[in-house]
Amino acid sequence: QVQLVESGGGLVQPGGSLRLSCAASGSIFRIDSMGWYRQGPGKQRELVAAIITSGGSTNYADSVKGRFTISRDNAKNTVYLQMNNLKPEDTAVYYCNIVDALYRNFWGQGTQVTVSS
């Protein structure tokens, strides 16, 4: 059993910052990649950012490039998403995702991020 525990969501004004964290625990063979997805109201879930645990290469959605930064702590099986200069269109439920070496996907429960004045 694998558990992903997310934290750090909340309400923030436009231009503000938040930092999301996701800690993975349980029977994890080996984590190959970690990432964040989001699903806004009436929208499909989309990739926000992802990072390869070996080497650290990253991938970002065009809409967040230059504003969001993904990082990880391999020793703690934890991934972070630093979100700066937040915009109302960033409002969504953010989900943590990991893919292990067996190509299994695991998801967190989601954390709400609301950007509003």
Summary of the structure (lengths in Angstrom):
residues: 117
radius of gyration: 13.6
end to end distance: 40.0
largest distance: 43.5
contacts: 347
relative contact order: 0.32
helix: 8%
strand: 56%
